[in-house]
Amino acid sequence: MKNKIIKKARDEIDNRKGTGEWLENSINFNQSLRLDDKGREAVKHLFDPLYQGVSLYKREQKHLDLEILIANLIKAKHRAVSISLNRNTWKAGQYSRASYFIMELVKVLERTGYIKMKKGHNYENKARMSRIWATEKLLQYIPEFHSAVIYDPKELVELRDDKGKLKEYKNTAETHRIRKILQLTNAVNGKADIRYGKYKLNPCLLAVFNRKFTLYGRLHTRGHRHYQSFSEQERAEITINQQPVIELDYSGLHPHLLYAKEGIQFFGDPYSIVDNRPEVRPFLKTILLCMLNAKDETHAERAANYWLFNNHDEREVLKGIDITKARPLMEAFKKAHAKINHYFCTGKETGLKIMNLDAKIALDVIQHFAKQDIPILAVHDSFVVQEQYKDELFQVMKKVYQQKTGGFRIRVK
């Protein structure tokens, strides 16, 4: 019965392949996808018969091109991959790993039945990239497809523009330093057995900056089963080298950093300062963070109320204690945090600058452990290590915060 249901589901997917609605659900080609050692060998065995007797320049690069292409196809599984067949797309660059030979490989794989393709078009100021998808012939070639795909970005320090597109940049001593820390941490984490249940997690970290290197810079994970995609409750069940973990984070980090910038040591919880009932704190935290990141009070209020609208359980609890909107609590925050309220609702750059500082703190924390060959998982302002390193992490987090703020203190929980 179960097999019949699975077969029926597969047949339904196959029937939709190549149709308009299905093609609209395509995913973008990702140059950071690679295959593990076993998958890489399988790609070489596939490549050689396709080009047997053909003299190829930079054959290793062409092996790599096929590896990246197949990694995208098997990662997409039953979806299409949007890909450009314009040679200008494949120019060498800071973030580029694949070459224009990808276009040749697409044609060959389609001709040999490993993929199918819907060609793109460009007319009346409308453009559509080509969409390609794996046939069963390819999916069966590397049967354990998802476990074979790994996320391995060429560049660990990203700079993005206002629209989120990658920007080329000139390296500095600081970008070299950040990259070196990330390379070391990724190497240490890559050797460790980091799992959630039976699933091995992707621990690859990269730093992402917004427009310039003084804005944002937080550490992110991406790819299949990257650990930052797991909730706090799920992260508590992660194991590192078969050992349980502990997660510690900074309490109210961003408001504390603003007080430190003003030369003031803040004590207590910056969120609960206006209402100390535990059930109110999630909404209070949302409101204050919205005020730190919004361009004006109207946008902050809308964002906070939108959070309340989308979180039904919290909304019902708060409604029972006569809290139904953000504005009264915003006014309370402005009074309670009078010494830093000039930072409130002044534009996104305020929040991005604070995140830039918390990213520098995170880099120093992970570097401390990576230098000792100890795996550590960064989740912005919190960190996950094996339980045996709990006390060391606690002390390092406090020490790094003091170093970055000129001696001020913060609670670590």
N, C-alpha and C positions, 0 to 999 in steps of 0.2 A: 504493500500500500504506500509506504513511504517513498519507495523508488519511483512509483507511478506519479506521485505528487511532484517529486524533483524533476522527473522527465517532462511533465506538463509545464512546469515553470520555465524550464530551459527552452522548450518549444515556443512558448509565448515570447520569450526574449528574442529568440532567433527570428520569429515572424516580424518583430518590430525593427530589427536591424536594417539600417539603410533608409528608414522612413523619416519624414520630416520631424516629428515629435522626438523620436529617439536621437536623431542627429543633433537636435538643439541641446541635448543633455551631454554634449561632449566635454572632455576635460582638456586643458591646455598642455601642450608638450612641455616637459620639464627636463632641462639639461642636467639637473642635479641627481637624476635617478640612475643608479648603476645596478649591477648584479653581483651576487656573492661569488666566491671562487668557483663553485660548482656550476653556477649559471654562466659564468664567463667562459669556462671551458666548453660548455654546450654551444655557446655562440660561435666560438672558433670552429667547431666541427660543422656548424651550419654554414659559416662564411666560406670556407675553403671549397666545397663543391660548387657554390654559386659562381666563384671566380677562378675555377680550376684552369690553369694554363695561362691566366691573364697576368701580365706584368703590371703591378700597381705601385705607385709612389706612396711612401709613408703608409705601408700596410697596417702597422700597429694602430695608427690613428683611425683607419677604416674599420678595424676590428672594434675599436672603442665606439665609433659611430653606430655600428650595428648593435652593440651591447646597450647603448643608451636608448636607441629606438625600440628594441625589444623590451627593455625594462618598462618603457612607457606603455607599450601595448599590453603587456601582461599585468601591469598595475591597473590599467583601465578595465581589464577583463571583459565584461559584457557591455562596455561603453566605447564610444569612439574617442579618438584623440585628434584635437585640432592642431594642424601643423602647416607651416608656411612652406610653399614650394618656390619661393622667391629667393634667388641666390643671395641677394643683399641681406637677407635675414641671418645668414650663416657666416657673417664676417667675424674674424677673430676679435676677441675683446676680453676685458677683465673678468667677465662672468661666463664667458663662452667656453664650452668644452667640446662640443660637437662641431663638425665642419659641413661644408656644402655638399659633401658626398652623401649626406642623409637623403637628399633628393633622388640620387641614383638608386640608393637602397630601397626607397619606397617603390620605385618602378619595378625593381627586380623582385621584391617580395610579393607585389601584386601579381606579376606575371607568373610566378611559381606557386601561387595559391596560398601563401602564408598570411596574406592580408587582403582586405577589400578596401575600396576607396571611393569616396564621393568628392570629385574635384571641386575646388573653390571657384569663385567667380568674382568679377569686378565690373560693375556697370551702374550707371546712373548714380554715381557717388556712393554706391553701396558695395561693400566688399565682404567676402566670406572666405575664410581659410578652408583648405581642403580638410576632410575628415577621413581618418583611416581607422580600421579596427582589425583585431586578430581573428583569424579563422580557427576552427577547432584543430586544424593541422598544426598551427603554431602553439596553441595553448597546450596541446598534448606533447609537444616537443620538450617543454620544460614544465612537467606536471605540477610541481610544488611551486607554482608561480609567485604567490604573494611572499612566501618565505625567502624567495631568491632575490627579491627587490630590496635594495638598500638606498638610503638617502645620503649622498656624498657630494655636497656643494663644492665647486671649484674655489669659490671665494667665501671666506667666513666673515668678512666685514662688508656689509652691504650699505650702500647709500641710495636712498630712494627719493624721488621728487614728490611734488604735491599730489600727483595722481597715483603714487605707489609704484611707478616704474623705476627700474634700476638705472642709476647714474654712474658713469665712469668717474674716477677721481684719481688724484695724485697721492701716492702713499706718503705718510709722514712718520715721524718717530712714534707717534701715538697709535696710528693704525697698525704699524708693525708690532708694537707691544701687545695690542689687543689680539691680533691674529696669533701671536706666539702663545698667549695664554690659552686661547681657544683650541689651538692645535694640540697643546699638551693635555688639556682637560679631555678633549675628544679621544685622544690616544689612550688615556688611562681608562675612561669610561668604556671605550670600545673593546678593551681587553676583558672587562668585567662581564659577568653573567647577570644582566639586569632584566628581571622578569615580572610580569603581572600574571600570576597563575602559571599556565603552561606557555604563555606568549612572551617571546623575547622582545624587549622594547628598544626603540631607536633613541640613543642618547645624544645625538649630534647637535651641538650648540653653535649658533652664529649670532653676531651682533648686527642689529638693524638700526640705522640712523635715518632721520627724516630731514632732508634738504641740506643739512650741515651737521658737522660732527659735535655740535654743542646741543643738539636736540635729539631726544629719545636715546637710542643706543642700547636698548634692552636686549637681553639674551633670549633667543627663541629656539625651539626645536620644530622640525617639520618632517614630513614623510610618513610612511606607514607605521602606525603604532608608536608615534613619538610621545614621550612621557608627559609633556605639558598638556596633552589633550585629555588627560585623565583628571577626574575630580579629586579634591582633597581627600575624600573618603577612600577613593580607589588607590590613591598614592600611598595610603597607609598600609596597603596590602602588597606593595611592591617588595621584592626581595633583591638584594645585591649579593651575588656569590652565595646564594642559598641562605642568607642571613636576613632577619627582619630589619626594618628601617625606622628612623625617627625623622620627623619634619619640624624644623624650627623656623619661625618667621619674626620679622620686626613688627612691633605693635604700633600702628598709626604712623608709619614711616614718613609719608609725604608731609603731613602737618608738622611733625617733629623737625624735618629738614628745613622747613620755612622758618620755624622759630629759631633754629640754630643759625640760619642766615641773618636773622635780626639780632643775633647775639644773646638770645634768651634760652635758658634751660626750661623746657616745658616738662611738667610732671603730670602723670595721669593719662587717661584715655581721651584723645582729642575728639572722638566721635560721641562718646557717652557724656560729654561735658554738659550737654543741654537736656539730657534725659537718660537716667542711668538704668532704666528697665531693660533687661537683656533682650526681650523680644523686639525692642525698637532699634537696637544697634545696627542690624543690616541695612535698614532704611536710612539711618543717620549716616552711615559710612558712604552709602550711595550718594546722598545729598551733598556731603562735603566734597567728595571727589568730583562730582559734577560741577560744583562751584569752582574747583581748582582748574578745571579743564574747559569750561564753556566760555564763549566770547562775551556773553552778557547774562544778566540774571534771568531773562526770559528763556534763553536756551537751557540754562541750568535747571530751571523749574520744570520745563517740558521734559527734559531727559530724566529727572528724578521721578516725576509723575508717571512717565512711560514705564519705568522700572516697576513701580507700584502696580500699574495696570497689568503688567505681564506676569507678576508673581502673585497668583491668586491666594495661596495659603497665607503668605505674609500680609496681603491686603485685608483678608478677613480677620486676622488676629489684631491688626492695627485698628481696623474699624471698630472692634469691640472695646477699644480704649480711646475712642474719639480722635484717632489720627487718620485723616483721609486725604491729605495733600501736603506738598512739600513746603509751600511758601512760609507758614508760621515757623517751621524749623529752620528755614534759611535765615529768617530774621534773627532767630535765637543764636545761630552760629555767628552771625556778623557781630553780635554783641559779645558773645563768649570769647571769640577769637579776635577781639578788637586790634590786637597788636600785629596781626598778620592779614587782616581782612582786606588790605589794599591789594593783595594778590588774588582775591576772589573775582571770578567772572571777568578776567582781563584778556582772555584769548587762549587758544590752545598752546601757545608757546610757554605759558607758565607751567602747565603740566608736563610738557615735553622737556623743559629744562630740569624739573625735579626728577623726572625719570632718567635723565642723563646722569644725574648724580647717583641715583640708586643703582644704575647699571655699573658705575665705577666701583661702588661698594661690592656688588655681586662679583665683579671680576677679581677683586682682591681676595674675596672669600674662597672662590673656587681655586684660585691659584695656590693658596696656602695648602689645600689638600692635594691638588694635582702634583705639586712638587714632591709630595711624600708617597705618590703612587696610590692614593686613596680615592676611590670613585666618589663623586659628588654630583647631585642633580640640582640645578638651579631652576627655580620657578619664580622669576622676577625678584621679589623681596623675601622669598623663603627658600630653604635648602633642605635636601634629603640626603642623609648619610646612613650608614649602618649604625645600629643602636650603640655599638661600642664606642663610637666617636661623638656621642651626644654632648658630653661635657666640653670636649675640645671645640666642637662647632659653636656651642654657646659662648665660650670665651673669645673665639676668633670673631664672631659676629659683633660682639660688643666692642672689641679692640678696633676693628676696621671702621666701625661707625664713628668712634672717637677720633680716629686719625683723619677721617674725611670731613669732620665737622669742627675740628679745632678743640676737641676735648669734651664735647657735650655727650650726654648719656641717653640711652633709650632702653625700653624694656624689650626683651626677647622672650617669646612665648612658644 
